[in-house]
């Protein structure tokens, strides 16, 4: 079932999602003793991270029970400003009480992209071996073109079903990308899209209300099989929706 949460602006969206996230995480910790989340890059998650490390939120969960994964990554060195991992450390992980063994990110140095993808998949499968469910929460953004993770329009990676993780060369960005595939997201306990700004209006309308065309709008392929699907959107992004 899909849940749509509308906020006045990106700041309110960040607060609304932070409140939902901590409630959901604490519920999972109470039930299973741990909480796993796949983080996302981008400007909207950056605002969320800063909020989570603020005095108002930092002490509202037991961070020692969290495990952090990464949805996708640009295959660049860690100290490259384009690195999602670098952003997540600088805005969140360096400011909360977590240890390195709770952080499970892609290796992007001293290894080939395909080998990094294979190693990450092996780690994921080992982490979830014997467990009925996958990652508790996958946090996603959506680009102006409707992509999510590194599932870009007209790329074969959109329809990958056997691999949990894959890498590919993205000509438009002149770099390798590495990403979770859609079956991993669709097997998660919950998926939450964070979408803000007027630049997302057209893609959001097509993804939520248009014809199913995942090759054009890859975010449409994210349909959790038994988990929850949440869209946290601000007023600007929702401008073209029929129910806005």
C-alpha positions as CSV (number, residue, x, y, z in Angstrom):
1,X,0.0,0.0,0.0
2,X,1.2,3.5,-0.9
3,X,1.2,6.3,1.6
4,X,1.7,9.9,0.5
5,X,2.8,12.5,3.1
6,X,2.7,16.1,1.9
7,X,4.6,18.9,3.6
8,X,4.6,22.7,3.2
9,X,8.3,22.9,2.2
10,X,11.6,20.9,2.3
11,X,12.2,22.0,5.9
12,X,8.8,20.6,7.0
13,X,9.3,17.5,4.9
14,X,12.6,16.9,6.7
15,X,10.9,17.2,10.1
16,X,8.0,15.1,9.1
17,X,10.2,12.3,7.8
18,X,12.6,12.5,10.8
19,X,9.7,12.0,13.1
20,X,8.4,9.1,11.0
21,X,11.9,7.6,10.7
22,X,12.7,7.5,14.4
23,X,9.3,6.1,15.3
24,X,9.7,3.3,12.7
25,X,13.3,2.6,13.7
26,X,12.5,2.5,17.4
27,X,9.6,0.1,16.7
28,X,11.9,-2.2,14.7
29,X,14.6,-2.1,17.5
30,X,11.9,-3.0,20.0
31,X,10.8,-5.9,17.8
32,X,14.1,-7.3,16.6
33,X,16.9,-5.6,18.5
34,X,18.2,-3.8,15.5
35,X,17.4,-1.5,12.6
36,X,18.9,-1.4,9.1
37,X,18.6,1.5,6.7
38,X,19.9,2.1,3.2
39,X,20.9,5.8,2.9
40,X,20.6,8.0,-0.1
41,X,22.7,10.8,-1.5
42,X,21.4,14.2,-2.6
43,X,20.4,17.5,-1.1
44,X,17.2,16.4,0.6
45,X,18.8,13.6,2.7
46,X,21.6,16.1,3.6
47,X,19.0,18.3,5.3
48,X,17.5,15.2,7.0
49,X,20.9,14.2,8.3
50,X,21.6,17.7,9.8
51,X,18.2,17.5,11.5
52,X,18.9,14.0,12.9
53,X,22.1,15.2,14.5
54,X,20.5,18.2,16.1
55,X,19.8,18.4,19.9
56,X,16.0,17.9,19.2
57,X,16.5,14.5,17.6
58,X,19.9,13.0,18.4
59,X,18.9,11.4,21.6
60,X,15.6,9.9,20.4
61,X,16.9,6.6,19.3
62,X,19.6,4.0,20.3
63,X,22.1,4.5,17.5
64,X,24.1,1.5,18.6
65,X,21.3,-0.7,17.2
66,X,21.4,0.8,13.7
67,X,23.1,-0.6,10.6
68,X,23.8,1.7,7.7
69,X,23.9,0.7,4.1
70,X,24.1,2.7,0.9
71,X,21.5,2.6,-1.9
72,X,23.9,3.6,-4.7
73,X,27.2,5.3,-5.2
74,X,29.3,7.1,-7.8
75,X,32.5,5.1,-8.3
76,X,34.8,7.8,-7.1
77,X,37.3,8.0,-4.3
78,X,35.9,8.6,-0.8
79,X,37.4,12.1,-0.6
80,X,35.7,13.1,-3.8
81,X,32.9,15.6,-3.2
82,X,30.6,13.6,-5.5
83,X,30.8,10.6,-3.1
84,X,27.6,9.7,-1.3
85,X,29.6,8.1,1.5
86,X,31.6,11.2,2.1
87,X,28.4,13.3,2.4
88,X,26.8,10.8,4.8
89,X,29.9,10.8,7.0
90,X,30.2,14.5,7.1
91,X,26.5,15.3,7.7
92,X,25.4,12.3,9.8
93,X,27.8,9.5,10.8
94,X,30.6,11.6,12.2
95,X,28.0,13.2,14.6
96,X,26.3,10.2,16.1
97,X,27.6,7.5,18.4
98,X,28.1,4.7,15.8
99,X,31.0,2.3,15.2
100,X,32.6,1.4,11.8
101,X,31.2,-2.1,12.0
102,X,27.7,-0.6,11.8
103,X,28.5,1.1,8.5
104,X,28.4,-1.0,5.3
105,X,29.3,1.1,2.3
106,X,30.7,0.4,-1.1
107,X,34.4,0.0,-1.7
108,X,35.3,2.4,-4.5
109,X,39.1,2.5,-4.3
110,X,41.7,-0.2,-5.1
111,X,39.0,-2.4,-6.7
112,X,37.2,-2.7,-10.0
113,X,33.5,-1.7,-10.1
114,X,32.3,-5.2,-10.9
115,X,34.3,-6.7,-8.1
116,X,33.0,-4.0,-5.7
117,X,29.4,-4.8,-6.7
118,X,30.0,-8.6,-6.2
119,X,31.6,-8.0,-2.8
120,X,28.7,-5.8,-1.6
121,X,26.2,-8.4,-2.7
122,X,28.1,-11.1,-0.9
123,X,28.1,-8.9,2.3
124,X,24.4,-8.2,1.9
125,X,23.5,-11.9,1.4
126,X,25.6,-12.8,4.5
127,X,23.9,-10.1,6.6
128,X,20.4,-11.3,5.7
129,X,21.0,-15.0,5.5
130,X,18.4,-16.8,7.6
131,X,16.3,-13.7,8.0
132,X,12.8,-13.5,6.5
133,X,12.9,-9.8,5.6
134,X,15.5,-7.6,3.9
135,X,16.6,-4.1,4.8
136,X,14.2,-2.5,7.2
137,X,14.1,0.8,5.3
138,X,15.4,2.0,1.9
139,X,15.5,5.8,1.7
140,X,15.3,7.0,-1.9
141,X,15.4,10.2,-3.8
142,X,14.1,10.8,-7.3
143,X,15.8,12.8,-10.0
144,X,14.1,15.3,-12.3
145,X,14.2,12.5,-14.9
146,X,12.4,10.1,-12.7
147,X,15.4,7.9,-11.8
148,X,16.1,6.5,-8.4
149,X,19.1,4.7,-7.0
150,X,21.3,4.4,-10.1
151,X,18.3,3.2,-12.2
152,X,18.5,5.7,-15.0
153,X,16.1,5.9,-17.9
154,X,16.7,3.5,-20.7
155,X,19.5,1.6,-18.8
156,X,19.3,-2.2,-18.7
157,X,20.1,-2.0,-14.9
158,X,16.4,-1.0,-14.4
159,X,15.3,-4.6,-15.2
160,X,18.1,-6.5,-13.4
161,X,16.4,-9.2,-11.2
162,X,19.1,-11.8,-10.4
163,X,21.8,-9.6,-9.0
164,X,21.3,-7.7,-5.7
165,X,24.0,-5.2,-6.6
166,X,25.4,-4.2,-10.0
167,X,27.8,-1.7,-11.6
168,X,27.7,-0.1,-15.0
169,X,29.3,2.7,-17.0
170,X,27.0,5.7,-17.3
171,X,28.1,7.6,-20.4
172,X,26.1,10.8,-19.6
173,X,28.2,11.2,-16.4
174,X,31.4,9.7,-17.7
175,X,31.7,7.4,-14.7
176,X,30.8,4.1,-13.2
177,X,27.8,3.8,-10.9
178,X,27.2,1.0,-8.4
179,X,23.7,0.4,-7.1
180,X,21.2,-1.9,-5.3
181,X,18.8,-3.3,-7.8
182,X,15.1,-3.0,-7.6
183,X,14.4,-6.4,-6.1
184,X,16.4,-5.4,-3.0
185,X,14.3,-2.3,-2.5
186,X,11.1,-4.2,-3.2
187,X,12.0,-6.8,-0.6
188,X,12.6,-4.1,2.1
189,X,10.3,-3.6,5.1
190,X,9.6,-0.1,3.9
191,X,10.7,2.2,1.1
192,X,10.5,6.0,1.6
193,X,11.0,8.5,-1.3
194,X,12.0,12.0,-0.3
195,X,11.0,14.4,-3.1
196,X,11.2,18.2,-3.0
197,X,11.2,21.2,-5.3
198,X,9.4,22.4,-8.4
199,X,11.9,20.6,-10.7
200,X,10.4,17.3,-9.7
201,X,6.8,18.2,-10.6
202,X,6.5,16.5,-14.0
203,X,8.4,13.4,-13.1
204,X,6.4,13.0,-9.9
205,X,3.1,13.3,-11.7
206,X,4.2,10.7,-14.3
207,X,5.5,8.3,-11.7
208,X,2.5,8.5,-9.4
209,X,-0.4,9.1,-11.9
210,X,1.0,8.2,-15.4
211,X,1.1,5.1,-17.4
212,X,3.5,2.4,-16.2
213,X,6.7,3.1,-18.2
214,X,9.7,2.2,-16.0
215,X,12.2,2.6,-18.8
216,X,11.1,6.3,-19.0
217,X,10.4,6.8,-15.2
218,X,12.5,4.1,-13.3
219,X,11.0,5.1,-10.0
220,X,7.8,3.3,-11.0
221,X,9.6,0.0,-10.7
222,X,9.9,0.4,-7.0
223,X,6.9,-1.5,-5.7
224,X,7.5,-3.3,-2.4
225,X,6.2,-6.9,-2.5
226,X,5.0,-6.9,1.1
227,X,6.5,-3.8,2.7
228,X,5.3,-0.3,2.9
229,X,5.8,2.4,0.3
230,X,5.9,6.0,1.5
231,X,6.3,9.2,-0.5
232,X,7.3,12.3,1.5
233,X,6.8,15.2,-0.9
234,X,6.7,19.0,-0.5
235,X,4.1,21.4,-1.9
236,X,6.4,22.5,-4.7
237,X,7.0,19.0,-6.0
238,X,3.3,18.1,-5.7
239,X,2.2,21.0,-7.8
240,X,0.9,18.9,-10.8
241,X,-0.7,16.1,-8.9
242,X,-4.4,15.8,-9.4
243,X,-5.0,15.6,-5.7
244,X,-2.7,18.4,-4.8
